[in-house]
């Protein structure tokens, strides 16, 4: 590999130990470093812990100054400032790719691009405002359109999103469907705390309606008397979910904050639920199975495809009507009919290992795509 192709830029508005995009990006940063790449991180708002967490990797930080609010203006400033940095870097590294995990129009590779169209449809279907911040929506729609037009390669986590982009004119050869990998060494069954000794049902999310916290509380209202030994732990960030919990006034609901190491919560869970109305992928499902925990999730979560038998959990379809009843039935069925011995925990873990080995994962895909020089047609 030539020196000019050993350097790569990654564009991120923020980078922290928590958060879906940030965790996915960190996995790819580590994979690229292991593959011999020097990574230039163009980031506006890094978590204070991230430089230390990535200090063992060949990383150069480039602070991109922008605004947090309003986000649309902040994004446009980010693009303008990041382009200046890229121009300078490409004087020295002419074939250097720019990778984004968001819709940054100046990137040559987009990982995890989502369909705004499908996102809007989901919000409308489940009673959420589709256009609550007009300028922000205008920017996201425009940024997506430019990414679809100009990026050399895009990776999509959802089969539905891939089909949507192709249906609306995206050349099929420029778009690949991948999955987000789980570190199955880090996420492995905690057999010292078997499922038989656990007494919590776990849900993790931020937006209470998008992540299904609202219907989870409704389902718990139906089930809590039947399972007096269990509690519902809701892990969230922000006041909206807190308000839902307060209004529900249900017994044995534990409100908890997001933390850097989610295993602290997972390893107390007898069952994990992820009843999202919309997801780009859904790490919670794969992380839970890697830890040997059964999962109940919605069909609208792309990673639900990993659930392939009763021993893995159950998938239900959200229709927008009586979803909490469907969720409650799936939870009850899984609690009553899914094995919870140590062998079953190990079996779920191995199933996830096998599933990942049979699919194209984001880290492997990205390490392959960046081998192609920027100035060549990599499709």
PLY file of the C-alpha trace (Angstrom):
ply
format ascii 1.0
element vertex 379
property float x
property float y
property float z
element edge 378
property int vertex1
property int vertex2
end_header
0.00 0.00 0.00
1.47 3.40 -0.94
1.97 6.11 1.66
-0.72 8.28 0.02
-3.27 5.54 0.56
-2.41 4.84 4.19
-4.29 7.90 5.40
-8.04 8.26 5.70
-10.35 10.97 7.03
-13.45 10.34 9.13
-16.06 13.06 9.53
-18.12 13.15 12.72
-20.03 15.92 14.41
-19.58 14.19 17.75
-17.70 11.18 19.07
-18.40 9.64 22.45
-18.37 6.24 24.17
-22.18 6.06 23.95
-24.63 6.61 21.12
-25.35 4.43 18.11
-23.44 6.37 15.44
-20.47 7.01 17.71
-20.12 3.38 18.75
-20.40 2.21 15.13
-17.77 4.73 14.07
-15.41 3.66 16.86
-15.62 0.02 15.72
-14.59 1.09 12.21
-11.81 3.34 13.50
-10.34 0.41 15.43
-10.66 -1.90 12.41
-9.00 0.59 10.06
-6.14 1.10 12.51
-5.64 -2.67 12.77
-5.57 -2.80 8.96
-2.66 -0.35 8.78
-4.41 2.97 8.25
-3.63 6.33 9.85
-6.93 8.00 10.71
-7.60 11.72 10.58
-10.59 12.48 12.79
-12.45 15.63 11.77
-14.72 16.09 14.79
-16.51 19.07 16.31
-17.64 17.76 19.69
-15.53 14.88 20.98
-16.32 13.50 24.41
-13.48 14.43 26.82
-12.67 10.72 27.31
-12.29 9.88 23.61
-8.71 11.12 23.00
-7.52 8.90 25.84
-9.66 5.95 24.71
-8.19 6.17 21.19
-4.66 7.16 22.25
-3.30 3.69 21.41
-4.36 4.09 17.78
-2.68 5.99 14.90
-5.09 8.93 15.06
-4.67 12.63 14.31
-7.39 14.91 15.65
-8.63 17.90 13.63
-10.97 20.13 15.59
-13.80 21.42 13.39
-15.33 24.55 14.91
-19.08 24.88 14.48
-22.33 25.48 16.37
-24.45 22.96 18.24
-27.61 25.00 17.77
-29.36 25.35 15.45
-28.19 21.97 14.13
-28.85 22.80 10.46
-26.58 25.84 10.58
-24.06 23.87 12.62
-23.96 21.13 9.98
-23.46 23.59 7.14
-20.61 25.28 9.01
-19.14 21.84 9.76
-19.16 20.94 6.05
-17.53 24.23 5.09
-14.80 23.96 7.72
-14.19 20.24 7.18
-13.79 20.80 3.42
-10.94 23.23 4.13
-9.18 20.61 6.26
-9.73 17.92 3.61
-8.31 20.17 0.90
-5.13 20.62 2.92
-4.84 16.92 3.72
-5.32 15.94 0.09
-2.41 18.08 -0.98
-0.26 15.55 0.87
-2.53 12.50 0.39
-4.28 13.00 -2.99
-6.23 9.73 -2.97
-7.43 10.01 0.61
-11.04 8.99 1.17
-13.38 10.86 3.50
-15.75 8.57 5.38
-18.91 9.67 7.18
-21.45 7.91 9.36
-23.86 10.80 8.87
-25.07 12.52 5.72
-22.03 14.71 5.09
-22.13 15.61 1.37
-18.35 16.02 1.06
-17.66 12.38 1.98
-16.67 9.83 -0.66
-17.92 6.90 1.46
-21.11 6.92 3.52
-21.63 4.21 6.15
-25.12 3.60 7.49
-27.02 6.00 5.25
-30.70 6.05 6.20
-33.77 6.79 4.14
-35.41 10.02 5.25
-38.46 8.92 3.30
-38.89 5.77 5.38
-38.14 7.66 8.58
-40.88 10.19 7.81
-43.32 7.41 6.95
-42.64 5.70 10.28
-43.11 8.91 12.26
-46.40 9.63 10.53
-47.66 6.07 10.97
-47.00 6.05 14.71
-48.35 9.50 15.48
-45.16 11.56 15.59
-44.72 14.92 13.91
-42.88 14.41 10.63
-41.56 17.96 10.30
-41.04 19.37 13.77
-37.92 21.39 12.78
-38.39 22.57 9.17
-34.86 23.92 8.61
-33.28 20.78 10.08
-35.49 18.58 7.93
-34.65 20.63 4.84
-30.95 20.21 5.53
-31.16 16.44 6.18
-33.18 15.87 3.03
-30.79 17.94 0.94
-27.70 16.33 2.47
-29.07 12.85 1.79
-29.82 13.76 -1.83
-26.27 15.05 -2.39
-24.74 11.99 -0.69
-26.75 9.67 -2.92
-25.61 11.58 -5.97
-21.93 12.13 -5.21
-20.65 9.43 -2.84
-18.55 6.75 -4.48
-19.93 4.05 -2.23
-22.69 3.74 0.35
-23.38 1.06 2.93
-26.92 0.49 4.21
-27.88 -1.50 7.31
-31.54 -1.95 6.38
-32.83 -4.02 3.47
-35.81 -1.66 3.26
-33.58 1.43 2.99
-31.49 -0.18 0.25
-34.60 -1.06 -1.74
-35.97 2.46 -1.22
-32.81 4.12 -2.58
-32.67 1.79 -5.58
-36.37 2.38 -6.27
-35.69 6.11 -6.41
-32.79 5.96 -8.84
-29.69 5.04 -6.84
-27.40 2.81 -8.97
-27.51 -0.63 -7.40
-23.77 -1.22 -7.84
-22.92 1.79 -5.63
-24.88 0.61 -2.61
-24.17 -2.40 -0.38
-26.17 -3.90 2.45
-24.04 -4.61 5.54
-24.56 -5.31 9.24
-22.96 -3.75 12.32
-20.79 -6.27 14.15
-20.77 -6.98 17.85
-17.50 -7.70 19.63
-18.39 -11.19 20.79
-15.40 -11.32 23.13
-16.57 -8.16 24.91
-20.24 -9.19 24.76
-20.17 -12.77 26.03
-22.53 -14.52 28.46
-22.10 -13.62 32.13
-22.68 -17.12 33.41
-21.80 -16.11 36.96
-25.20 -14.38 36.96
-27.50 -16.91 35.23
-30.83 -15.81 33.80
-32.59 -17.80 36.51
-31.26 -15.32 39.09
-32.17 -12.18 37.16
-35.33 -10.20 37.77
-35.34 -7.36 35.24
-36.77 -6.65 31.79
-34.62 -4.09 29.99
-35.40 -1.44 27.38
-32.87 1.13 26.15
-33.74 4.22 24.11
-33.86 8.00 23.83
-36.97 8.99 21.87
-39.83 7.34 23.82
-42.18 6.90 20.84
-39.56 6.00 18.24
-37.89 3.47 20.54
-41.18 2.10 21.88
-40.81 3.13 25.50
-44.42 4.32 25.38
-45.81 0.91 24.41
-43.33 -0.86 26.72
-44.90 0.95 29.68
-48.37 0.05 28.41
-47.33 -3.59 28.05
-45.85 -3.55 31.54
-49.17 -2.26 32.88
-50.73 -5.49 31.60
-47.96 -7.80 32.82
-46.61 -6.47 36.11
-49.19 -8.23 38.29
-48.50 -11.54 36.55
-44.76 -11.24 37.19
-44.37 -9.73 40.68
-40.76 -10.91 40.84
-39.76 -8.82 37.79
-39.04 -5.13 37.28
-38.89 -3.03 34.12
-35.66 -1.04 33.75
-35.90 1.86 31.30
-32.53 3.29 30.22
-32.86 6.64 28.51
-31.61 10.20 28.05
-33.73 13.34 28.14
-36.94 14.58 29.77
-39.47 13.02 27.38
-38.99 9.44 28.56
-38.92 10.61 32.17
-42.29 12.25 31.65
-43.75 9.05 30.19
-42.52 7.07 33.19
-43.89 9.61 35.65
-47.32 9.69 34.00
-47.55 5.88 33.88
-47.32 5.56 37.69
-46.49 1.87 37.42
-44.83 -0.29 40.09
-41.28 -1.62 39.77
-40.16 0.67 36.94
-36.50 1.60 37.29
-35.38 4.75 35.47
-31.66 4.68 34.60
-29.26 6.85 32.58
-27.20 5.77 29.57
-23.72 4.63 30.60
-20.47 3.85 28.79
-20.63 0.10 29.47
-24.18 -1.18 28.90
-23.23 -4.65 30.15
-23.94 -3.36 33.66
-27.61 -3.27 32.67
-27.63 -6.22 30.29
-26.19 -8.55 32.91
-29.17 -7.91 35.18
-31.72 -8.61 32.44
-33.80 -11.75 32.12
-35.32 -10.36 28.93
-34.44 -7.44 26.64
-37.12 -5.67 24.62
-36.60 -3.37 21.61
-40.08 -2.47 20.26
-38.92 0.37 18.00
-41.14 2.02 15.41
-38.07 2.66 13.26
-34.37 1.77 13.40
-31.44 1.98 11.04
-30.09 -1.29 12.51
-30.55 -1.99 16.24
-27.40 -2.95 18.17
-29.43 -3.85 21.25
-30.73 -7.04 19.65
-27.33 -8.39 18.60
-25.61 -7.32 21.84
-28.29 -9.04 23.90
-28.05 -12.31 21.99
-24.26 -12.19 22.21
-24.73 -12.02 25.98
-27.09 -15.00 25.86
-30.24 -12.99 26.65
-33.49 -13.57 24.70
-34.97 -10.54 22.93
-38.43 -9.33 21.96
-38.29 -6.79 19.15
-40.36 -5.31 16.37
-40.25 -6.30 12.73
-39.42 -2.65 12.03
-35.96 -3.18 13.57
-33.61 -4.46 10.80
-31.48 -6.51 13.18
-34.60 -8.51 14.11
-33.57 -10.88 11.30
-31.06 -12.41 13.69
-33.94 -13.81 15.77
-34.60 -17.11 14.02
-36.18 -19.34 16.66
-38.14 -19.24 19.90
-34.90 -19.70 21.81
-33.65 -16.36 20.49
-36.86 -14.51 21.40
-39.75 -13.20 19.34
-40.45 -10.64 16.61
-43.81 -8.87 16.42
-45.11 -6.48 13.79
-45.99 -2.92 14.76
-49.11 -1.78 12.94
-49.89 1.39 14.88
-52.93 -0.20 16.52
-52.78 -2.12 19.82
-49.00 -2.48 19.50
-48.71 -2.65 23.29
-50.92 -5.74 23.32
-48.79 -7.43 20.65
-45.68 -6.54 22.66
-47.18 -7.88 25.90
-48.09 -11.18 24.21
-44.57 -11.53 22.77
-42.99 -10.75 26.15
-45.21 -13.26 27.94
-44.56 -15.95 25.33
-40.81 -15.45 25.57
-40.78 -15.40 29.38
-42.83 -18.60 29.52
-41.33 -20.61 26.66
-37.67 -19.65 26.25
-34.97 -21.67 28.02
-32.84 -19.79 30.53
-30.14 -22.34 31.45
-26.43 -21.75 30.87
-26.34 -23.97 27.79
-29.09 -21.89 26.15
-27.18 -18.70 26.92
-24.10 -20.12 25.23
-26.22 -21.30 22.30
-27.57 -17.77 21.68
-24.04 -16.40 21.81
-22.83 -18.95 19.28
-25.81 -18.22 17.04
-24.79 -14.55 16.94
-21.18 -15.50 16.19
-22.36 -17.68 13.30
-24.75 -15.02 12.00
-21.99 -12.44 11.82
-19.64 -14.84 10.06
-22.25 -15.33 7.32
-22.90 -11.63 6.64
-20.84 -8.68 5.42
-20.00 -6.61 8.48
-19.36 -2.87 8.42
-15.72 -3.03 9.53
-14.75 -5.61 6.89
-16.70 -3.76 4.19
-15.07 -0.43 4.97
-11.55 -1.87 5.13
-12.15 -3.32 1.65
-13.72 -0.24 0.05
-11.02 2.19 1.18
-8.40 0.14 -0.68
-9.66 1.70 -3.92
-8.13 5.12 -4.75
-10.44 8.09 -4.55
-9.92 9.14 -8.17
-10.95 5.78 -9.55
-14.49 4.50 -9.99
-14.76 2.10 -7.06
-18.14 0.72 -8.00
0 1
1 2
2 3
3 4
4 5
5 6
6 7
7 8
8 9
9 10
10 11
11 12
12 13
13 14
14 15
15 16
16 17
17 18
18 19
19 20
20 21
21 22
22 23
23 24
24 25
25 26
26 27
27 28
28 29
29 30
30 31
31 32
32 33
33 34
34 35
35 36
36 37
37 38
38 39
39 40
40 41
41 42
42 43
43 44
44 45
45 46
46 47
47 48
48 49
49 50
50 51
51 52
52 53
53 54
54 55
55 56
56 57
57 58
58 59
59 60
60 61
61 62
62 63
63 64
64 65
65 66
66 67
67 68
68 69
69 70
70 71
71 72
72 73
73 74
74 75
75 76
76 77
77 78
78 79
79 80
80 81
81 82
82 83
83 84
84 85
85 86
86 87
87 88
88 89
89 90
90 91
91 92
92 93
93 94
94 95
95 96
96 97
97 98
98 99
99 100
100 101
101 102
102 103
103 104
104 105
105 106
106 107
107 108
108 109
109 110
110 111
111 112
112 113
113 114
114 115
115 116
116 117
117 118
118 119
119 120
120 121
121 122
122 123
123 124
124 125
125 126
126 127
127 128
128 129
129 130
130 131
131 132
132 133
133 134
134 135
135 136
136 137
137 138
138 139
139 140
140 141
141 142
142 143
143 144
144 145
145 146
146 147
147 148
148 149
149 150
150 151
151 152
152 153
153 154
154 155
155 156
156 157
157 158
158 159
159 160
160 161
161 162
162 163
163 164
164 165
165 166
166 167
167 168
168 169
169 170
170 171
171 172
172 173
173 174
174 175
175 176
176 177
177 178
178 179
179 180
180 181
181 182
182 183
183 184
184 185
185 186
186 187
187 188
188 189
189 190
190 191
191 192
192 193
193 194
194 195
195 196
196 197
197 198
198 199
199 200
200 201
201 202
202 203
203 204
204 205
205 206
206 207
207 208
208 209
209 210
210 211
211 212
212 213
213 214
214 215
215 216
216 217
217 218
218 219
219 220
220 221
221 222
222 223
223 224
224 225
225 226
226 227
227 228
228 229
229 230
230 231
231 232
232 233
233 234
234 235
235 236
236 237
237 238
238 239
239 240
240 241
241 242
242 243
243 244
244 245
245 246
246 247
247 248
248 249
249 250
250 251
251 252
252 253
253 254
254 255
255 256
256 257
257 258
258 259
259 260
260 261
261 262
262 263
263 264
264 265
265 266
266 267
267 268
268 269
269 270
270 271
271 272
272 273
273 274
274 275
275 276
276 277
277 278
278 279
279 280
280 281
281 282
282 283
283 284
284 285
285 286
286 287
287 288
288 289
289 290
290 291
291 292
292 293
293 294
294 295
295 296
296 297
297 298
298 299
299 300
300 301
301 302
302 303
303 304
304 305
305 306
306 307
307 308
308 309
309 310
310 311
311 312
312 313
313 314
314 315
315 316
316 317
317 318
318 319
319 320
320 321
321 322
322 323
323 324
324 325
325 326
326 327
327 328
328 329
329 330
330 331
331 332
332 333
333 334
334 335
335 336
336 337
337 338
338 339
339 340
340 341
341 342
342 343
343 344
344 345
345 346
346 347
347 348
348 349
349 350
350 351
351 352
352 353
353 354
354 355
355 356
356 357
357 358
358 359
359 360
360 361
361 362
362 363
363 364
364 365
365 366
366 367
367 368
368 369
369 370
370 371
371 372
372 373
373 374
374 375
375 376
376 377
377 378
